[in-house]
Amino acid sequence: MQPLDKKIIVASHNEGKLREFADLMAPFGFEARSAREFGLPEPEETGTTFEENAYIKAFAAAKATGLPALSDDSGLCIDALNGDPGVYTANWAEIEGGKRDFVMAMEKAEAALQEAGAIEPQQRSGRFVAVICLAFANGEAEYYRGEVEGRMVWPPRGELGFGYDPAFLPDGHALTFGEMTAQQKHGWKPGDAEALSHRARAFQKFARARLGVA
Protein backbone atom coordinates (compact mmCIF):
# COMPACT_ATOMS: atom_id res chain seq x y z
CA MET A 1 0.00 0.00 0.00
CA GLN A 2 1.48 3.30 -1.11
CA PRO A 3 1.83 6.08 1.48
CA LEU A 4 -0.71 8.86 1.23
CA ASP A 5 0.20 12.45 2.02
CA LYS A 6 -2.22 15.32 2.56
CA LYS A 7 -2.11 16.64 -1.02
CA ILE A 8 -4.73 14.97 -3.15
CA ILE A 9 -6.72 15.64 -6.30
CA VAL A 10 -10.48 15.24 -6.35
CA ALA A 11 -10.96 14.04 -9.91
CA SER A 12 -14.35 15.53 -10.66
CA HIS A 13 -15.88 18.53 -12.40
CA ASN A 14 -19.27 17.97 -10.74
CA GLU A 15 -19.89 20.84 -8.32
CA GLY A 16 -22.24 18.79 -6.15
CA LYS A 17 -19.71 16.00 -5.75
CA LEU A 18 -16.91 18.47 -5.07
CA ARG A 19 -18.93 20.06 -2.26
CA GLU A 20 -19.64 16.66 -0.72
CA PHE A 21 -16.02 15.57 -0.92
CA ALA A 22 -14.90 18.87 0.60
CA ASP A 23 -17.30 18.35 3.52
CA LEU A 24 -16.15 14.76 4.04
CA MET A 25 -12.42 15.47 3.80
CA ALA A 26 -12.26 18.70 5.78
CA PRO A 27 -11.92 17.06 9.22
CA PHE A 28 -8.81 15.15 8.11
CA GLY A 29 -6.66 18.09 7.05
CA PHE A 30 -6.36 17.27 3.35
CA GLU A 31 -5.20 19.87 0.86
CA ALA A 32 -7.75 18.82 -1.72
CA ARG A 33 -7.84 20.41 -5.16
CA SER A 34 -10.18 19.65 -8.01
CA ALA A 35 -9.26 18.43 -11.47
CA ARG A 36 -10.79 21.63 -12.81
CA GLU A 37 -8.26 23.74 -10.86
CA PHE A 38 -5.51 21.99 -12.82
CA GLY A 39 -7.29 22.59 -16.10
CA LEU A 40 -7.71 18.87 -16.66
CA PRO A 41 -10.32 17.71 -19.17
CA GLU A 42 -13.03 15.28 -18.20
CA PRO A 43 -12.04 11.86 -19.53
CA GLU A 44 -14.62 9.85 -21.42
CA GLU A 45 -16.26 7.34 -19.09
CA THR A 46 -16.25 4.20 -21.19
CA GLY A 47 -16.51 1.65 -18.36
CA THR A 48 -19.47 -0.61 -17.76
CA THR A 49 -19.08 -0.70 -13.96
CA PHE A 50 -18.79 1.97 -11.30
CA GLU A 51 -15.29 0.70 -10.52
CA GLU A 52 -14.10 1.06 -14.10
CA ASN A 53 -15.40 4.60 -14.49
CA ALA A 54 -14.04 5.71 -11.11
CA TYR A 55 -10.61 4.41 -12.12
CA ILE A 56 -10.68 6.16 -15.49
CA LYS A 57 -11.21 9.53 -13.80
CA ALA A 58 -8.86 9.04 -10.86
CA PHE A 59 -5.96 7.62 -12.87
CA ALA A 60 -6.22 10.34 -15.53
CA ALA A 61 -5.85 13.01 -12.82
CA ALA A 62 -3.06 11.16 -10.99
CA LYS A 63 -1.08 10.60 -14.19
CA ALA A 64 -1.44 14.24 -15.26
CA THR A 65 -0.43 15.76 -11.91
CA GLY A 66 1.76 13.13 -10.26
CA LEU A 67 -0.41 13.42 -7.16
CA PRO A 68 -2.73 10.76 -5.75
CA ALA A 69 -6.26 11.28 -6.98
CA LEU A 70 -9.60 10.41 -5.50
CA SER A 71 -12.65 9.95 -7.67
CA ASP A 72 -16.02 8.36 -7.39
CA ASP A 73 -18.49 6.97 -9.83
CA SER A 74 -21.98 6.76 -8.54
CA GLY A 75 -25.48 6.09 -9.69
CA LEU A 76 -29.03 5.16 -8.98
CA CYS A 77 -30.06 1.52 -9.45
CA ILE A 78 -33.83 0.95 -9.54
CA ASP A 79 -34.97 -2.64 -9.08
CA ALA A 80 -38.13 -2.38 -11.22
CA LEU A 81 -35.98 -1.05 -14.07
CA ASN A 82 -33.51 -3.95 -13.90
CA GLY A 83 -30.93 -1.77 -12.20
CA ASP A 84 -31.22 1.19 -14.57
CA PRO A 85 -30.06 3.87 -14.89
CA GLY A 86 -27.02 2.46 -13.03
CA VAL A 87 -23.70 3.54 -14.53
CA TYR A 88 -25.69 5.64 -17.00
CA THR A 89 -27.37 7.72 -14.28
CA ALA A 90 -25.82 10.99 -15.47
CA ASN A 91 -26.47 10.13 -19.12
CA TRP A 92 -30.22 10.11 -18.45
CA ALA A 93 -29.88 13.81 -17.58
CA GLU A 94 -27.89 14.87 -20.65
CA ILE A 95 -29.35 17.56 -22.87
CA GLU A 96 -28.07 19.51 -25.84
CA GLY A 97 -24.76 21.27 -25.38
CA GLY A 98 -23.35 18.80 -22.88
CA LYS A 99 -25.47 20.16 -20.05
CA ARG A 100 -27.54 18.06 -17.64
CA ASP A 101 -31.15 18.44 -16.57
CA PHE A 102 -31.89 16.26 -13.56
CA VAL A 103 -35.52 17.36 -13.37
CA MET A 104 -35.89 15.78 -16.80
CA ALA A 105 -33.94 12.73 -15.60
CA MET A 106 -36.24 12.25 -12.61
CA GLU A 107 -39.24 12.56 -14.92
CA LYS A 108 -37.71 9.94 -17.21
CA ALA A 109 -37.18 7.56 -14.28
CA GLU A 110 -40.75 8.09 -13.09
CA ALA A 111 -42.15 7.49 -16.57
CA ALA A 112 -40.19 4.24 -16.77
CA LEU A 113 -41.51 3.16 -13.37
CA GLN A 114 -45.07 3.91 -14.41
CA GLU A 115 -44.58 1.94 -17.61
CA ALA A 116 -43.24 -0.97 -15.56
CA GLY A 117 -46.32 -0.86 -13.34
CA ALA A 118 -44.26 0.07 -10.27
CA ILE A 119 -46.94 2.09 -8.49
CA GLU A 120 -46.87 0.88 -4.90
CA PRO A 121 -44.02 1.89 -2.57
CA GLN A 122 -42.77 -1.69 -2.22
CA GLN A 123 -42.42 -1.88 -6.02
CA ARG A 124 -40.21 1.21 -6.19
CA SER A 125 -37.14 -0.01 -4.30
CA GLY A 126 -33.61 0.83 -5.34
CA ARG A 127 -30.30 2.08 -4.11
CA PHE A 128 -27.69 4.72 -4.61
CA VAL A 129 -24.22 3.25 -5.20
CA ALA A 130 -20.88 5.04 -4.97
CA VAL A 131 -17.43 3.60 -5.64
CA ILE A 132 -14.46 5.69 -4.60
CA CYS A 133 -11.19 5.00 -6.37
CA LEU A 134 -7.85 6.15 -4.98
CA ALA A 135 -5.36 6.06 -7.86
CA PHE A 136 -1.66 6.79 -8.13
CA ALA A 137 0.43 7.92 -11.07
CA ASN A 138 1.95 4.44 -11.47
CA GLY A 139 -1.51 2.96 -12.09
CA GLU A 140 -2.07 1.39 -8.68
CA ALA A 141 -5.58 1.79 -7.35
CA GLU A 142 -7.82 1.01 -4.38
CA TYR A 143 -11.62 0.84 -4.31
CA TYR A 144 -14.16 1.62 -1.61
CA ARG A 145 -17.87 0.93 -2.25
CA GLY A 146 -20.88 2.37 -0.44
CA GLU A 147 -24.60 1.74 -0.95
CA VAL A 148 -27.81 3.06 0.59
CA GLU A 149 -31.16 1.34 0.14
CA GLY A 150 -34.40 3.23 -0.35
CA ARG A 151 -37.26 3.81 -2.74
CA MET A 152 -38.32 6.26 -5.40
CA VAL A 153 -40.99 8.82 -4.55
CA TRP A 154 -43.12 11.08 -6.71
CA PRO A 155 -43.42 13.99 -6.90
CA PRO A 156 -39.85 14.92 -5.96
CA ARG A 157 -39.44 16.55 -2.57
CA GLY A 158 -36.90 19.15 -1.51
CA GLU A 159 -34.45 21.48 -3.18
CA LEU A 160 -31.26 20.44 -1.39
CA GLY A 161 -28.64 17.97 -2.60
CA PHE A 162 -28.28 17.41 -6.32
CA GLY A 163 -29.09 14.94 -9.07
CA TYR A 164 -31.90 12.52 -8.25
CA ASP A 165 -31.83 13.33 -4.51
CA PRO A 166 -35.38 14.80 -4.33
CA ALA A 167 -36.87 11.55 -5.70
CA PHE A 168 -35.02 9.17 -3.36
CA LEU A 169 -36.23 8.30 0.13
CA PRO A 170 -33.65 6.31 2.12
CA ASP A 171 -34.99 3.42 4.18
CA GLY A 172 -35.89 4.32 7.74
CA HIS A 173 -36.14 8.06 7.07
CA ALA A 174 -39.01 10.49 6.55
CA LEU A 175 -37.01 12.95 4.43
CA THR A 176 -35.75 12.48 0.90
CA PHE A 177 -32.11 13.25 0.20
CA GLY A 178 -33.41 16.43 -1.43
CA GLU A 179 -34.93 17.52 1.89
CA MET A 180 -31.84 16.76 3.99
CA THR A 181 -29.06 19.17 4.81
CA ALA A 182 -25.55 18.08 3.86
CA GLN A 183 -24.92 17.08 7.48
CA GLN A 184 -28.10 15.01 7.63
CA LYS A 185 -27.42 13.35 4.29
CA HIS A 186 -23.79 12.36 4.61
CA GLY A 187 -22.64 13.58 7.97
CA TRP A 188 -20.19 11.22 9.51
CA LYS A 189 -17.36 11.49 11.98
CA PRO A 190 -14.90 8.97 13.41
CA GLY A 191 -16.61 6.71 15.90
CA ASP A 192 -19.98 6.72 14.14
CA ALA A 193 -21.39 3.28 13.43
CA GLU A 194 -22.32 4.00 9.83
CA ALA A 195 -22.73 6.98 7.56
CA LEU A 196 -26.02 7.50 5.71
CA SER A 197 -25.35 8.42 2.09
CA HIS A 198 -23.70 6.10 -0.40
CA ARG A 199 -20.78 8.50 -0.92
CA ALA A 200 -20.29 8.98 2.81
CA ARG A 201 -20.34 5.20 3.35
CA ALA A 202 -17.70 4.73 0.66
CA PHE A 203 -15.62 7.54 2.17
CA GLN A 204 -16.03 6.00 5.63
CA LYS A 205 -14.43 2.81 4.33
CA PHE A 206 -11.62 4.86 2.76
CA ALA A 207 -11.06 6.76 6.01
CA ARG A 208 -10.95 3.58 8.07
CA ALA A 209 -8.53 1.88 5.67
CA ARG A 210 -6.33 4.86 4.91
CA LEU A 211 -6.63 7.30 7.80
CA GLY A 212 -6.76 4.84 10.66
CA VAL A 213 -10.02 6.15 12.09
CA ALA A 214 -12.37 3.94 14.07
C-alpha angles and dihedrals in degrees: 000000000000118000116256121215126193096265111089139156121230100213100212140099093195108112093205093053092045091054092049093048091048090053092047096046100041096086091057099057099244121164093221121184128180127240087242091061088060092048092243118162121235108258118228110263102225098158125114095212134053089244094055095049093045089053094049091057098040096046093047090056094043093049093048096048105026088231127113111265132208121204137162135205115201141170151161118263114195116196097211089054094052091256097313139179086026113138088003094059094117092043090063087063098049118122134173116307096030093284125132130229111193094180086063090045092053089049090051091051091048092049090052091050091050091049089051090052092244097150105134121074093245089057093055101065123140144132144236113235128196128182117192117203122197107198134182131206092254091060099257114139143181128201133211120185128199130181135182123195123219144118139264119257132195133240098032115250128212138014099235127096118025142256115021094345096117091057097048124085112189116222114268095020135102095207128071118230085256090061096047126091116236089259093051093046102047106358111145136153133181110286096033114127095227139346120235110225124065092241092048091049091052090047090048089058090048091050093049093048098040108024099038095235122153 
